Amino acid sequence: MTAPAPTRTLTAGQRRNDLWLACALLVGAIVSAWLGRVAGMYGDTSAPFAWALVYAAALTLPLALRRRAPEIVLVVVALTFFVGVSQRIPEMYVGNVALFIAMYTVGAWVPDRRRATIVRLTVIAAMFVWLVVTTFQAAISNDGEHLSRAGLFSPFAAYMLLQFLANAAFFGGAYLFGERAWNEARSRAVLEERTRELERERELTAAQAVALDRVRIARELHDVVAHHVSAMGVQAGAARAVLDRDPASARGALQSVEQSARDALTELRQLLDTLRTPDSETPTASTVHLDALPELVAHANDNGLPTTLTVVGDPIDTPELAQVNLYRVAQEALTNARRHGGPGAVADVRLRYTEDAIELEVSNTGRSPLSTRPGLGLVGMRERAIASGGTLEAGPRTRGGFLVRLRVPHAATTGATGTTPGDTAHADAGVRA
């Protein structure tokens, strides 16, 4: 994948620095031109000092815009430099510095790398063509003002070779430093982009964690509240029905309502305590397990739903997550049987430990639900089945009643952890509390 181009936003401080740089180089160029004139550079052929002032301004002031229009500034500075040398303006040093800065800026700031390369190579080629031409003119000149050309390696040849080497180092340095600055900026851009991606992933992970917690808490609250409130409703209805003719039975039913309310508050308190504990080792935020199934069956019997419990096979060591989900599925199935089964409904709970799985089967002989649309209870049971790595079957029986069957393979129970794939799947699907 191609690295992203660095985003260069010119700041007010950078604009101010460029302006100060241009002003400083302007002063330096004027001083250098004056000193060169005093030193007799180019002798009587030196250009008038007024032209030197114009040259100094045209050479340095464009650098104030070097990061806003790098290519244009480089072309202007290069042309000014060529004209200045051609017209024998007694200034060389600040011009070299200005040309170096302009070429470096093109390499460091132009996002179109093809255009940046073409502009720089064009200036370099023009410079060397001009150098070759001036060298040739000097070689054929007979005015006697140049260095001696006598000998195999004359002073003139040495001077010209020095000029070529100095210009090669000068322009090569400006080119390479510009490329290096651009590559470093691109590396920073890649690092910043990766940092932003990690931040987005962190935010997404945090949002998913919140969604998972909401789904899990909603599931637990539904199971606790629905179970006990349903029992309270049945007992309250029974108490109302026999209140006048059988006060003792009504009193017993009201005591059951009271006990169900206490049990609901106890479970809610335990659930909230678990959720408030930062370092809780209970990944499921629950306090119920498979060994509480007899109590669950007894509670169903006490609340008007005759229920039997059968355990087949030898119990195995089952992770807490699987135990909680098996218990809650049984609890919700019995709650639905009591709510929808009608008078005379009978429930049967079977827990089987087979060679390769744990199976929970809850059936009732009452009437089937009138609506086929799954409610929150069935949604929660399917979530728990997926979270345990198992499968759930739930639907009316042909001979009447309703059947819920949960099968959890041993491979799933041995690998169960606190963070469940089922929670992730349903959180992503938009399950809401």
C-alpha positions as CSV (number, residue, x, y, z in Angstrom):
1,M,0.0,0.0,0.0
2,T,1.3,3.4,-0.9
3,A,2.1,5.6,2.0
4,P,-0.1,8.6,2.4
5,A,1.2,12.0,1.4
6,P,1.9,14.2,4.4
7,T,-0.6,16.9,5.1
8,R,1.2,20.2,5.2
9,T,-0.7,23.0,6.8
10,L,1.2,26.2,6.8
11,T,1.0,27.9,10.2
12,A,1.3,31.6,11.0
13,G,4.6,30.9,12.7
14,Q,6.0,29.4,9.6
15,R,4.9,32.3,7.5
16,R,6.5,34.7,9.9
17,N,9.7,32.7,9.9
18,D,9.8,32.7,6.1
19,L,9.4,36.5,6.1
20,W,12.2,36.9,8.6
21,L,14.4,34.6,6.6
22,A,13.8,36.6,3.4
23,C,14.5,39.9,5.2
24,A,17.7,38.5,6.7
25,L,19.0,37.2,3.4
26,L,18.1,40.5,1.8
27,V,20.3,42.4,4.2
28,G,23.0,39.8,3.7
29,A,22.8,40.0,-0.1
30,I,23.1,43.8,0.1
31,V,26.1,43.7,2.4
32,S,27.7,40.9,0.3
33,A,27.2,42.9,-2.9
34,W,28.7,46.1,-1.3
35,L,31.7,44.2,0.1
36,G,32.3,42.5,-3.2
37,R,32.2,45.8,-5.0
38,V,34.7,47.3,-2.5
39,A,36.9,44.2,-2.9
40,G,36.9,44.8,-6.6
41,M,35.1,41.7,-7.7
42,Y,34.8,41.7,-11.5
43,G,36.9,44.9,-11.6
44,D,35.7,47.6,-13.9
45,T,33.1,45.2,-15.5
46,S,31.1,45.0,-12.3
47,A,27.5,46.0,-12.6
48,P,26.3,49.3,-10.9
49,F,25.4,49.0,-7.3
50,A,21.8,50.0,-8.0
51,W,21.5,46.8,-10.1
52,A,22.9,44.9,-7.2
53,L,20.1,46.2,-4.9
54,V,17.5,45.1,-7.5
55,Y,19.3,41.7,-7.7
56,A,19.3,41.3,-3.9
57,A,15.6,42.0,-3.7
58,A,14.6,39.7,-6.5
59,L,16.8,37.0,-5.2
60,T,15.7,37.0,-1.5
61,L,12.2,38.4,-1.1
62,P,10.4,35.6,-3.0
63,L,11.6,33.3,-0.2
64,A,9.0,34.8,2.0
65,L,6.5,32.7,-0.1
66,R,8.8,29.6,-0.4
67,R,6.3,27.2,1.3
68,R,3.2,28.7,-0.4
69,A,4.5,28.5,-4.0
70,P,7.7,26.5,-3.9
71,E,8.1,25.8,-7.6
72,I,7.5,29.4,-8.6
73,V,10.0,30.7,-6.0
74,L,12.7,28.2,-7.2
75,V,12.3,29.3,-10.8
76,V,12.4,33.0,-9.9
77,V,15.4,32.6,-7.6
78,A,17.3,30.5,-10.2
79,L,16.6,32.9,-13.0
80,T,17.7,35.8,-10.8
81,F,20.9,34.0,-9.9
82,F,21.7,33.3,-13.5
83,V,21.1,36.9,-14.5
84,G,23.1,38.2,-11.6
85,V,26.2,36.1,-12.4
86,S,25.8,36.8,-16.1
87,Q,25.6,40.6,-15.4
88,R,28.7,40.4,-13.1
89,I,26.9,41.5,-10.0
90,P,29.5,41.3,-7.2
91,E,27.6,38.9,-5.0
92,M,27.8,35.1,-5.0
93,Y,27.5,33.7,-1.5
94,V,23.9,34.7,-0.4
95,G,22.7,33.8,-3.9
96,N,24.0,30.3,-3.4
97,V,22.2,30.1,0.0
98,A,19.0,31.4,-1.5
99,L,19.1,28.9,-4.4
100,F,19.8,26.0,-2.0
101,I,16.9,27.0,0.3
102,A,14.5,27.3,-2.7
103,M,15.5,23.9,-4.1
104,Y,15.3,22.3,-0.7
105,T,11.8,23.7,-0.2
106,V,10.5,22.2,-3.4
107,G,11.7,18.8,-2.4
108,A,10.3,19.1,1.1
109,W,6.9,20.7,0.5
110,V,5.6,19.9,-3.0
111,P,3.0,17.1,-2.7
112,D,3.2,16.2,-6.4
113,R,6.5,14.4,-6.4
114,R,6.7,14.1,-10.2
115,R,6.3,17.8,-10.6
116,A,8.8,18.5,-7.8
117,T,11.4,16.2,-9.5
118,I,10.9,17.8,-12.9
119,V,11.3,21.3,-11.6
120,R,14.4,20.5,-9.6
121,L,16.1,18.5,-12.4
122,T,15.3,21.2,-14.9
123,V,17.0,23.9,-12.7
124,I,20.0,21.6,-12.2
125,A,20.3,20.8,-15.9
126,A,20.1,24.5,-16.8
127,M,22.8,25.3,-14.2
128,F,25.2,22.7,-15.6
129,V,24.5,23.7,-19.2
130,W,25.2,27.3,-18.2
131,L,28.4,26.2,-16.5
132,V,29.5,24.2,-19.5
133,V,28.8,27.2,-21.8
134,T,30.7,29.6,-19.6
135,T,33.6,27.1,-19.3
136,F,33.8,26.8,-23.1
137,Q,33.7,30.6,-23.5
138,A,36.4,31.0,-21.0
139,A,38.5,28.2,-22.6
140,I,38.4,29.9,-26.0
141,S,38.8,33.4,-24.7
142,N,42.2,35.1,-25.3
143,D,41.6,38.2,-23.3
144,G,44.3,37.2,-20.8
145,E,42.2,37.7,-17.7
146,H,41.7,34.0,-17.0
147,L,43.9,31.5,-15.3
148,S,46.7,29.8,-17.2
149,R,45.7,26.9,-19.4
150,A,49.2,25.6,-19.9
151,G,50.0,22.1,-19.0
152,L,48.2,18.7,-18.8
153,F,46.3,19.8,-15.7
154,S,46.4,23.5,-15.8
155,P,45.2,25.9,-13.1
156,F,42.3,26.7,-15.3
157,A,41.3,23.0,-15.6
158,A,41.6,22.6,-11.9
159,Y,39.4,25.7,-11.3
160,M,36.8,24.4,-13.7
161,L,36.8,20.9,-12.2
162,L,36.4,22.5,-8.7
163,Q,33.4,24.5,-10.0
164,F,31.8,21.3,-11.4
165,L,32.4,19.4,-8.2
166,A,31.2,22.2,-6.0
167,N,28.0,22.7,-8.0
168,A,27.4,18.9,-8.0
169,A,27.7,18.8,-4.2
170,F,25.6,21.9,-3.8
171,F,22.7,20.9,-5.9
172,G,22.9,17.2,-4.9
173,G,22.8,18.2,-1.3
174,A,19.8,20.5,-1.8
175,Y,18.0,17.7,-3.7
176,L,18.8,14.9,-1.2
177,F,18.0,17.0,1.9
178,G,14.7,18.0,0.3
179,E,13.9,14.3,-0.4
180,R,14.9,13.3,3.1
181,A,12.6,16.0,4.7
182,W,9.7,14.8,2.5
183,N,10.2,11.1,3.5
184,E,10.4,12.0,7.1
185,A,7.2,14.0,6.8
186,R,5.6,11.0,5.0
187,S,6.8,8.7,7.8
188,R,5.2,11.0,10.4
189,A,2.0,11.0,8.3
190,V,1.9,7.2,8.3
191,L,2.5,7.1,12.0
192,E,-0.2,9.7,12.7
193,E,-2.6,7.8,10.4
194,R,-1.9,4.6,12.3
195,T,-2.4,6.4,15.6
196,R,-5.7,7.7,14.4
197,E,-6.7,4.2,13.3
198,L,-5.7,2.8,16.7
199,E,-7.7,5.5,18.4
200,R,-10.8,4.7,16.2
201,E,-10.4,1.0,17.0
202,R,-10.1,1.8,20.7
203,E,-13.3,3.9,20.6
204,L,-15.0,1.1,18.6
205,T,-13.8,-1.5,21.1
206,A,-15.0,0.6,24.0
207,A,-18.4,1.1,22.4
208,Q,-18.7,-2.6,21.7
209,A,-17.7,-3.3,25.3
210,V,-20.5,-1.0,26.5
211,A,-23.0,-2.6,24.2
212,L,-22.0,-6.1,25.4
213,D,-22.4,-5.1,29.0
214,R,-25.8,-3.6,28.2
215,V,-26.9,-6.8,26.5
216,R,-25.7,-9.0,29.3
217,I,-27.2,-6.8,32.0
218,A,-30.5,-6.6,30.2
219,R,-30.5,-10.4,29.8
220,E,-29.9,-10.9,33.5
221,L,-32.4,-8.3,34.7
222,H,-35.1,-9.8,32.4
223,D,-34.5,-13.3,33.7
224,V,-34.6,-12.2,37.3
225,V,-37.5,-9.8,37.1
226,A,-39.6,-11.9,34.7
227,H,-39.3,-15.0,36.8
228,H,-40.2,-13.6,40.2
229,V,-42.7,-11.1,39.0
230,S,-44.5,-13.8,37.0
231,A,-44.6,-15.9,40.2
232,M,-45.9,-13.0,42.2
233,G,-48.6,-12.4,39.7
234,V,-49.8,-16.0,39.8
235,Q,-49.8,-16.0,43.6
236,A,-51.5,-12.7,43.8
237,G,-54.2,-13.9,41.5
238,A,-54.7,-17.0,43.5
239,A,-54.9,-15.0,46.7
240,R,-57.6,-12.7,45.2
241,A,-59.6,-15.7,44.0
242,V,-59.8,-17.4,47.4
243,L,-59.6,-14.4,49.6
244,D,-63.3,-14.5,50.7
245,R,-63.9,-18.2,51.0
246,D,-60.5,-19.5,52.1
247,P,-58.5,-16.8,54.0
248,A,-55.9,-19.3,55.0
249,S,-55.0,-20.2,51.4
250,A,-55.0,-16.5,50.5
251,R,-52.6,-15.9,53.4
252,G,-50.3,-18.6,52.1
253,A,-50.4,-17.2,48.6
254,L,-49.6,-13.7,49.9
255,Q,-46.7,-15.1,51.9
256,S,-45.4,-16.7,48.6
257,V,-45.7,-13.3,46.9
258,E,-43.7,-11.8,49.8
259,Q,-41.1,-14.4,49.5
260,S,-40.8,-14.0,45.7
261,A,-40.4,-10.3,46.2
262,R,-37.6,-11.0,48.8
263,D,-35.9,-13.4,46.4
264,A,-36.1,-10.9,43.5
265,L,-34.5,-8.2,45.7
266,T,-31.8,-10.6,46.8
267,E,-30.9,-11.6,43.3
268,L,-31.0,-8.0,42.1
269,R,-28.8,-6.9,45.0
270,Q,-26.3,-9.7,44.2
271,L,-26.3,-8.8,40.6
272,L,-25.7,-5.1,41.3
273,D,-22.9,-6.0,43.8
274,T,-21.2,-8.1,41.1
275,L,-21.5,-5.4,38.5
276,R,-20.1,-2.8,41.0
277,T,-17.1,-4.9,41.8
278,P,-14.3,-3.8,39.5
279,D,-12.1,-6.9,39.8
280,S,-15.0,-9.4,39.9
281,E,-13.9,-12.9,38.8
282,T,-17.5,-13.6,37.8
283,P,-17.6,-12.9,34.0
284,T,-21.3,-13.5,33.7
285,A,-22.5,-11.1,36.4
286,S,-24.7,-13.8,37.9
287,T,-24.8,-15.9,41.1
288,V,-26.8,-18.9,39.9
289,H,-25.5,-22.3,38.9
290,L,-26.7,-25.8,37.9
291,D,-26.8,-27.0,41.5
292,A,-29.6,-24.5,42.0
293,L,-31.9,-26.3,39.6
294,P,-33.7,-28.3,42.4
295,E,-34.6,-25.0,44.1
296,L,-35.8,-23.6,40.8
297,V,-38.1,-26.7,40.3
298,A,-39.3,-26.4,43.9
299,H,-40.2,-22.7,43.3
300,A,-42.1,-23.6,40.2
301,N,-44.1,-26.2,42.2
302,D,-44.8,-23.8,45.0
303,N,-46.2,-21.3,42.4
304,G,-48.7,-23.6,40.8
305,L,-46.7,-25.3,38.1
306,P,-46.2,-29.0,38.8
307,T,-42.6,-29.6,37.7
308,T,-40.3,-32.6,37.8
309,L,-36.5,-32.7,37.5
310,T,-34.6,-35.6,36.0
311,V,-30.8,-35.7,35.8
312,V,-29.3,-38.3,33.5
313,G,-25.6,-39.2,33.5
314,D,-22.8,-38.3,35.7
315,P,-22.3,-34.6,36.3
316,I,-19.0,-33.1,34.8
317,D,-17.0,-30.1,35.7
318,T,-18.8,-27.3,33.8
319,P,-17.5,-23.7,33.4
320,E,-19.5,-21.1,35.2
321,L,-20.6,-19.4,32.0
322,A,-22.2,-22.5,30.7
323,Q,-23.8,-23.3,34.1
324,V,-25.4,-19.8,34.4
325,N,-26.7,-20.0,30.8
326,L,-28.2,-23.5,31.3
327,Y,-29.9,-22.4,34.6
328,R,-31.3,-19.1,33.1
329,V,-32.7,-21.0,30.0
330,A,-34.4,-23.4,32.4
331,Q,-35.7,-20.5,34.5
332,E,-37.1,-18.6,31.5
333,A,-38.7,-21.8,30.0
334,L,-40.5,-22.5,33.3
335,T,-41.6,-18.8,33.6
336,N,-43.0,-19.0,30.1
337,A,-44.7,-22.3,30.9
338,R,-46.4,-20.8,34.0
339,R,-47.4,-17.6,32.1
340,H,-48.7,-19.3,28.9
341,G,-49.5,-22.9,29.8
342,G,-52.8,-22.2,31.4
343,P,-54.6,-24.2,34.1
344,G,-53.5,-27.8,34.4
345,A,-50.1,-27.3,32.8
346,V,-47.3,-29.6,33.9
347,A,-43.6,-29.0,33.2
348,D,-40.7,-31.4,33.0
349,V,-37.0,-30.5,33.3
350,R,-34.4,-32.9,32.1
351,L,-30.6,-32.4,32.4
352,R,-28.5,-34.9,30.5
353,Y,-24.7,-35.4,30.7
354,T,-23.7,-37.3,27.5
355,E,-20.3,-38.2,26.2
356,D,-20.0,-35.1,24.0
357,A,-22.5,-32.5,25.4
358,I,-24.7,-31.3,28.1
359,E,-28.4,-31.2,27.2
360,L,-31.2,-29.3,28.9
361,E,-34.8,-30.0,28.0
362,V,-37.8,-28.2,29.4
363,S,-41.2,-29.2,28.2
364,N,-44.8,-28.5,29.3
365,T,-48.2,-29.9,28.5
366,G,-50.1,-26.7,28.6
367,R,-51.4,-24.7,25.6
368,S,-49.0,-23.3,23.1
369,P,-48.4,-19.5,22.9
370,L,-50.9,-17.7,20.7
371,S,-48.2,-15.5,19.1
372,T,-45.3,-17.0,17.1
373,R,-43.2,-13.8,17.3
374,P,-40.3,-14.4,19.7
375,G,-40.3,-12.2,22.7
376,L,-37.4,-11.0,24.8
377,G,-37.3,-14.2,26.7
378,L,-36.7,-16.4,23.6
379,V,-34.2,-13.8,22.3
380,G,-32.3,-14.0,25.6
381,M,-32.3,-17.8,25.5
382,R,-30.9,-17.8,22.0
383,E,-28.2,-15.4,23.0
384,R,-27.3,-17.6,26.0
385,A,-27.1,-20.6,23.7
386,I,-24.7,-18.8,21.3
387,A,-22.7,-17.4,24.2
388,S,-22.2,-21.0,25.4
389,G,-21.2,-22.3,22.0
390,G,-24.4,-24.4,21.9
391,T,-27.7,-24.7,20.0
392,L,-31.2,-24.0,21.0
393,E,-34.5,-25.5,19.8
394,A,-37.7,-23.8,21.0
395,G,-41.2,-24.3,19.6
396,P,-44.7,-25.8,20.1
397,R,-45.0,-29.6,20.4
398,T,-47.3,-31.5,18.1
399,R,-49.2,-33.0,21.0
400,G,-49.6,-29.7,22.7
401,G,-47.4,-27.6,25.0
402,F,-44.0,-26.1,24.3
403,L,-40.5,-27.5,24.2
404,V,-37.1,-25.8,24.8
405,R,-33.9,-27.8,24.2
406,L,-30.4,-26.5,24.8
407,R,-27.4,-28.5,23.8
408,V,-23.9,-27.4,24.8
409,P,-21.0,-29.5,23.4
410,H,-18.1,-30.3,25.8
411,A,-15.7,-28.6,23.4
412,A,-17.6,-25.3,23.9
413,T,-17.8,-25.7,27.7
414,T,-14.1,-26.3,28.1
415,G,-13.2,-23.2,26.0
416,A,-15.8,-20.9,27.5
417,T,-14.6,-17.5,28.7
418,G,-16.0,-14.4,30.2
419,T,-16.2,-12.6,26.8
420,T,-18.5,-14.5,24.7
421,P,-18.9,-14.6,20.9
422,G,-22.6,-14.7,21.3
423,D,-22.6,-11.4,23.1
424,T,-20.4,-9.9,20.4
425,A,-22.7,-11.2,17.6
426,H,-25.9,-9.8,19.2
427,A,-24.3,-6.6,20.2
428,D,-23.2,-6.0,16.5
429,A,-26.7,-7.0,15.4
430,G,-28.3,-4.2,17.5
431,V,-29.8,-6.2,20.3
432,R,-31.0,-3.6,22.9
433,A,-32.0,-3.8,26.5
